Amino acid sequence: MTATWTPRPAPSPGRVLRDHLAAELLKATSTRLLTRGVGLALALPPVLAALLGAAMGSRESFCATPGNECRNTLALPDETVATIGVLGDGVPGAGLAVLTVLAAVLLLAEVRTNTLSTAFLVTPRRLPVVLAKIALVVLVVVPTTFVATLASGVVFDVVAGPAAARVEPLSAAAIGVAARTTSVVLAFSLMALGVAALTRHAGVTLGLVVAWPAFVEPLVPAVLPHGEHLARFGPFANALEVVGTGSGVVPWGAGVSAAYVGVVAVVLLGAGVVRLLRVDLARTT
C-alpha cells in the first residue's frame, strides 16, 4: 500500500497576521515595557485632571465666600476638560507623550537588540511582521486613551466641586470627546511608529516625538517668517481643533483638521513601512 502525501494548505492571510500579532504581544509582555507604558498612560491623566480640578474648585469656593473678592471670572470648563491630562492645554499631556513614546519604543527596542532583523530574516515576508506591530499599537492605544480620558472627566467632576458645574463626565458629549481624543492620540502614535521606522534611531525619534508638539510647533510663530501662517499646519494644533480645545490658530473646521491629521499619520506611517520593507538591516552572525 503506497502512502500518498497531501500538502498542507497555506495558512490564510488573516491567520498569518493573527499569529504574528500573538508573537508581537508575547514579545511586548515579556518585559515590563508594555505594562509600565499602559499603566502610566492610564494613571497620569486622571492625576493631572485631579490637580487641575482641585485648583479650580478651591478658587471657585474662595470666590463664592462672602467678603472675598475675585477680580477676574474664569469660564467654567465643559466636558473637554477631560483631555487636559491626555492632550494637555497648548502643550502635550502625559497620555499623548507616554503612548507616542511607547509606540516608538515597541519598534526601537527590537532595533537596539537586533531581534527585528532576526524576525525579518526568518519570516518569508516582512509585511505581516510590520502589520502586526501596527495592529499592536492600535490595540494598546485605543482602549487606553478612551479609558484614561473618561476617567479624567470623572475625577475632575468629583474633585472640582462648583468648578465642574458644566461637566457631565459620562454623557454623550463626554463620550464624543473621548472618542475624538482617542482618534488623534492614535494618529500621533502611528506617526511615532512611522518616524521610528524611518530613523531607527532612539535619540532622533524620541526627540521628535516628545519635542515637536511640546516645543518645536509652539515656537514656529515666533522664530520663522510668517510663522503665524505656518502654525495653522501644525499637526498638534489641528489635533486640538479636532477635540474642541483649539486656540483659534487653525482657521478651518474640525472636519478638515481631522482629515489633515489623518493624512499626516498615513504619510509618515506609510513611509516608515516602505523603508522597513526595503532596507537591509544589520544582522548578527
C-alpha positions in Angstrom: 0.0 0.0 0.0 1.5 3.3 -1.1 1.2 6.3 1.1 0.2 9.5 -0.5 1.5 12.8 0.6 -1.0 15.7 0.7 0.5 19.1 1.1 -0.9 21.2 3.9 -2.9 24.2 2.6 -1.2 27.5 3.1 -2.5 29.5 6.0 -4.8 32.3 5.2 -3.5 35.9 5.4 -5.8 36.5 8.4 -4.3 33.5 10.3 -0.8 34.7 9.5 -1.5 38.2 10.8 -3.1 36.7 14.0 -0.1 34.5 14.6 2.3 37.5 14.1 0.2 39.6 16.4 0.2 37.0 19.1 4.0 36.9 18.7 4.3 40.7 19.0 2.1 40.7 22.1 4.2 38.0 23.7 7.4 39.9 23.0 5.9 43.1 24.4 4.6 41.5 27.5 7.9 39.5 28.1 9.3 42.7 29.7 7.7 45.5 31.8 7.7 47.9 28.8 4.0 47.4 27.9 2.6 47.2 31.4 4.6 50.3 32.5 3.6 52.3 29.4 -0.1 51.4 29.7 -0.1 51.9 33.5 1.4 55.4 33.2 -1.0 56.3 30.3 -3.9 55.3 32.5 -2.7 56.8 35.8 -1.2 60.2 34.9 -4.1 61.8 33.0 -6.5 61.4 36.0 -3.9 62.7 38.3 -3.3 65.8 36.3 -7.1 66.3 36.0 -7.4 65.9 39.7 -4.7 68.6 40.3 -6.5 71.0 37.9 -9.9 70.2 39.5 -8.6 70.8 43.0 -7.1 74.2 42.0 -10.2 75.3 40.1 -12.5 74.0 42.8 -10.6 75.9 45.5 -10.8 79.1 43.5 -14.5 78.8 42.9 -15.1 78.1 46.6 -13.0 81.1 47.6 -14.8 83.4 45.2 -18.2 82.2 46.4 -17.4 83.0 50.1 -18.9 86.4 51.2 -16.2 89.0 51.7 -13.7 87.5 49.2 -13.1 89.4 46.0 -12.1 87.8 42.7 -11.0 90.4 40.2 -11.4 88.1 37.2 -14.0 85.5 36.4 -12.9 82.2 34.8 -15.2 80.4 32.4 -16.3 77.1 33.8 -14.9 74.1 31.8 -17.1 71.7 29.9 -16.5 68.0 29.0 -13.4 68.8 27.0 -11.6 69.4 30.3 -11.2 65.6 30.4 -8.5 65.9 27.7 -6.2 68.0 29.9 -4.2 65.0 31.2 -4.1 63.3 27.8 -3.6 66.1 25.2 -2.7 68.9 27.6 -3.6 72.6 27.0 -1.2 74.1 24.4 1.5 71.6 25.3 1.2 67.8 25.2 -0.4 66.0 28.2 1.0 62.9 29.8 -1.2 60.5 27.9 -0.1 61.6 24.5 3.6 61.7 25.4 3.6 58.2 27.1 1.7 56.5 24.3 3.6 58.0 21.4 6.9 57.1 23.1 5.6 53.6 23.8 4.6 53.2 20.1 8.1 54.2 19.0 9.9 52.1 21.6 8.0 48.9 20.6 10.0 49.1 17.4 13.2 50.7 18.6 13.7 48.2 21.4 13.9 45.5 18.7 16.2 47.6 16.6 18.5 48.0 19.6 18.6 44.3 20.5 18.7 43.3 16.8 15.7 41.0 17.2 13.9 42.9 14.4 16.5 41.8 11.8 16.2 38.2 13.1 12.4 38.3 12.6 12.8 39.7 9.1 15.4 37.0 8.3 13.3 34.1 9.3 10.0 35.4 8.0 9.2 34.8 4.3 7.6 38.2 4.0 8.3 41.3 6.2 4.8 42.8 5.7 3.0 40.6 8.2 5.5 41.5 10.9 5.1 45.2 10.2 1.3 44.9 10.1 1.3 43.0 13.4 3.3 45.8 15.0 0.8 48.4 13.7 -2.1 46.3 15.0 -0.5 46.0 18.4 -0.2 49.8 18.6 -3.9 50.2 17.7 -4.9 47.5 20.3 -3.0 49.2 23.0 -3.6 52.9 22.3 -7.3 52.9 21.6 -8.7 51.4 24.8 -6.0 53.0 26.9 -6.7 56.5 25.6 -10.5 56.1 25.8 -10.5 54.9 29.4 -7.9 57.5 30.5 -10.0 60.3 29.0 -13.3 59.2 30.6 -11.5 58.6 33.9 -10.0 62.1 33.8 -13.5 63.6 33.3 -14.9 61.6 36.2 -12.0 62.5 38.5 -12.4 66.2 37.6 -16.1 66.1 38.3 -15.5 64.6 41.7 -12.7 66.9 42.8 -13.6 70.2 41.3 -16.8 70.8 43.1 -18.5 74.0 41.9 -16.0 74.4 39.1 -17.4 71.2 37.5 -21.0 72.6 37.2 -21.0 72.1 33.4 -19.1 68.8 33.3 -21.0 65.6 32.8 -18.3 63.0 32.5 -20.4 60.1 31.3 -22.7 62.0 29.0 -22.9 61.5 25.2 -20.9 64.7 24.8 -18.1 63.4 27.1 -18.0 60.1 25.2 -17.7 62.0 21.9 -14.8 64.0 23.4 -13.1 60.7 24.5 -13.6 59.2 21.0 -12.1 62.2 19.3 -9.2 62.3 21.7 -8.6 58.6 21.1 -8.5 59.2 17.3 -5.9 61.9 17.5 -3.7 60.1 20.0 -3.9 57.0 17.8 -2.9 59.2 14.8 0.1 60.6 16.7 1.1 57.1 17.9 1.1 55.8 14.3 3.2 58.9 13.4 5.7 57.9 16.1 5.9 54.4 14.8 6.5 55.8 11.3 9.2 58.1 12.5 10.8 55.2 14.4 10.8 53.1 11.3 12.3 55.9 9.2 15.1 56.8 11.5 15.6 53.6 13.6 17.5 55.9 16.0 16.2 56.3 19.5 17.5 59.8 20.2 16.2 61.3 17.0 12.8 59.5 17.2 12.1 60.3 20.9 13.3 63.9 20.3 10.9 64.4 17.5 8.0 62.6 19.3 8.4 64.5 22.5 9.8 67.8 21.4 7.8 68.5 18.3 4.4 69.1 19.9 5.8 70.5 23.2 8.5 72.9 21.9 9.0 73.0 18.1 5.5 73.5 16.9 4.6 76.2 19.5 7.8 78.1 18.6 7.0 78.3 14.9 5.1 81.6 15.0 7.9 83.3 16.9 11.0 82.1 15.1 10.0 81.7 11.5 9.0 84.4 9.0 5.2 84.3 8.5 5.2 81.7 11.3 1.7 82.6 12.3 0.5 81.3 9.0 2.7 78.2 9.2 1.4 77.4 12.6 -2.0 76.5 11.2 -0.4 73.5 9.5 0.9 72.1 12.8 -0.4 68.5 13.4 -0.8 69.2 17.2 -2.7 72.4 16.6 -5.0 70.6 14.3 -5.4 67.7 16.8 -6.6 70.2 19.4 -9.0 71.6 16.9 -10.4 68.1 16.3 -11.1 67.6 20.0 -12.5 71.1 20.5 -9.8 72.7 22.6 -8.1 74.6 19.9 -6.8 78.2 20.5 -8.0 79.6 17.2 -4.7 79.2 15.3 -6.4 76.8 12.8 -8.9 78.7 10.5 -10.7 75.7 9.2 -13.2 73.4 10.9 -12.7 70.3 13.0 -13.5 68.0 10.0 -10.7 69.5 7.8 -8.3 69.2 10.8 -9.2 65.6 11.3 -8.6 64.8 7.7 -5.3 66.7 7.8 -4.0 64.9 10.9 -5.1 61.6 9.3 -3.2 62.3 6.1 0.0 63.2 8.0 -0.3 60.0 10.0 -0.8 57.9 6.9 2.1 59.5 5.1 4.6 59.1 7.9 3.5 55.6 8.7 3.4 54.6 5.0 7.0 56.0 4.5 8.2 54.0 7.6 6.6 50.8 6.4 8.2 51.2 2.9 11.6 51.8 4.5 11.2 48.7 6.7 10.2 46.6 3.8 13.1 47.6 1.6 16.0 48.5 3.9 18.8 45.9 4.6 19.0 45.6 8.4 22.3 44.7 10.1 22.2 41.1 11.3 24.2 39.4 13.9 26.2 36.3 12.9 
